[in-house]
Amino acid sequence: MRQVRVVIFIQVLNSFVTGVLGVALPLMMKERNVDIITIGLVFASLPMIFQLSRILFATVSDFWGKKLFFVLNGFFGVVASLIYYLAYTPLEFLFGKVVEGTKDGSLWAVNRAFLLEKSEKKWTTLVYLRTAVYVAYAVGSLFAGFFIVWLFFEGTLTLCAVVGAFVVPSALLLVGDRKKRFSVAKALHLLDFRKKDAVFKSS
């Protein structure tokens, strides 16, 4: 159960930061003279980056283990917040979105699989995961306005970086799973969508 709690805690931190960024980032981009159409295009890149990185990381995690990707999630979270802190041009914000999408992909590539392996009450644990995602996101969105008023945009992004940094030591508490020798042929087989079932394609 301790391992499950650690993963849920990591998920809460991530969803909280996502909620804050969802409110603060477009407002900051507008203040830094990025036009609304460009803001939409930058945000539209996130789902594509997320899905591509999630599939890639999920495949590689079968060989390198899942713990690594929880640690990477924390690292990318800090980097994404710092990029946004320094960004002023659309390309810089786009780069931040690429890193943020990679951050989310690294977590969602392994979180559910890890919980299913470590938990006895599998479906109940997945319900807890989803509940944590929505509640933490809502709380982050709610407090984003207060953070912007109290800390300004720069302080808000610094706070997001600090929260993201807590993911790394939390991830190091996880028990690493057994690693396998990397095989290009097997990795390509795992990436073949034609061999995926309906559950995988719908998720």
Secondary structure, DSSP 4 states (H G I P E B T S, - for coil): -HHHHHHHHHHHHHHHHHHHHHHHHHHHHHHTT--HHHHHHHHHHHHHHHHHHHHHHHHHHHHH-SHHHHHHHHHHHHHHHHHHHH--SHHHHHHHHHHHHHHHHHHHTTHHHHHHHH-SSHHHHHHHHHHHHHHHHHHHHHHHHHHHHHHHHHHHHHHHHHHHHTHHHHHTTSPPPPP----HHHHHHHH-GGG--HHHHH-
